[in-house]
Amino acid sequence: MRRGWGSVAIAERLNITRKTVSKYMAEDGFQERPKEHKAAQSSKLDPFKPLIQEWLEEDRKNRYKQWHTAMRIHKRLTAECKGYDASYPIVQCYVKSLRKHRYQEGTLELDWQPGEAQVDFGEAEFYDASGEKRMHKFLCVSFPYSNAGYVQLFGGETAECVAHGLQDIFHRIGGVPTRLIFDNASGVGRRVSENVRIAEVFLRFKAHYGYELTFCNPYVGHEQRNVENKVGYMRRNLFVPLPTVTDVQAFNRELLDRCEADWQRKHYKKGVPMNLLFEDDRKAFLYLPKMPFAAYRYTRVKTDGYGKFLVDGKHFYSSAPEWAGKELAVRIGAHTVAPLAPSGEPISVHIRIFGRQRTDSVDVRTTLSRLLQSPGAWRNSLIRKALPERLREEMDGLERAELREALPTVQDRSSRYDFDTALQALEQATELGSLSSSNSVVLAARLAAFEPEETSGVDRGVYDELLQTTGGG
């Protein structure tokens, strides 16, 4: 311009349009200016944006795994909203922008003190004894200060399961956390507005151990972020590949050791081994009470004509035939269900079943007394089905009078020893050629008194030969 060049000459020299040159020639200066925000263009999605925002806001009340995806929103709009004809990419971009804005709002970084713990449940698949895959819940307790944690396996998320798992952990660490923070959807209770409702058995458990109890705000997930991360970490590191679980309580004892072995690694932020930081947690713990808590709930049930009763709406358990049509107290724990006689003694003890499918659990030992009165029902009895094949065949071949004599032997061995030991003794007596009372007594006593490792290298054939030659008597 100072050289007297016009807009055409400048445009030709700089190889840009004359219009651009004219624009800058009209400027008063060349300082940088903030870019103007372009007005949002109208979109086919505009009429439906308030509804999308409503759905996403509702999602914050639910677990993360059940939030709407952009695809789910698009399908719902297509199915439920007349006149909707926007494409999926438009929905995807809009949902992404909303979530990005929410993320940029930020969350409050929390400062956790030694002795505090967060509690939540996760779920994972395991193999059972038959090789079938089964889904189990696992209780996860995390200490945010040290990042140490424990897990315990259960069939469900009930208050009895939580109390049982926490108590085992408390006695493992030798103290009680000062405060426990629970997810609002846990089985122990929940907060609705300002009101907190707690299951009775867990309220008793809290009073017994004396810790402070807090429930998360329903829509504020970051309050439980430490334990939620721990749930995923434990699942990936303890349950991959899928373990085989035949005894849940024995597996839980093993899990306590494996969790503590993980504490040798350094804290992700503090750079100090977690086991050293956990000592600060331990110093802050409350003292354990003198007596442990009985982590059961009790209910009264009415048995049917077979002595069975219903628990949790789907699962039937047996008491005993003599208790048919009567009202009983039932003790329900995390792992067992036991109907109680008026004296308080268990009539039978069942492994507790969880799930939505109907189940029937029968303790065949409780049918022995009734079978003694009606030995003719042997062929169709449940206890016959429970016997090992060789023993079942032997008893099937007995005459009615012989069977009447053999059944008390089964009952006596079951009452003096556990049922499995009694069956093993009777089966071995059968293999020796004599299903006699004296043979089974000796064999049952031997099985109950000696562990396999204690008898390794001992030749027991001499005793077997003696039993075989004497034939009892």
Helices and strands as residue ranges (DSSP letters): H 7-14, H 18-25, G 46-48, H 49-59, G 64-66, H 70-80, H 88-104, E 116-127, E 133-143, E 148-154, H 159-173, E 179-182, E 189-192, E 195-198, H 200-209, E 212-215, G 221-224, H 225-238, H 248-261, G 262-264, H 274-284, E 297-302, E 308-311, E 315-318, G 321-323, E 327-332, E 336-340, E 350-351, E 359-361, G 364-367, H 368-373, G 375-380, H 382-386, H 389-396, H 400-416, H 419-431, H 437-449, G 452-454, H 461-470
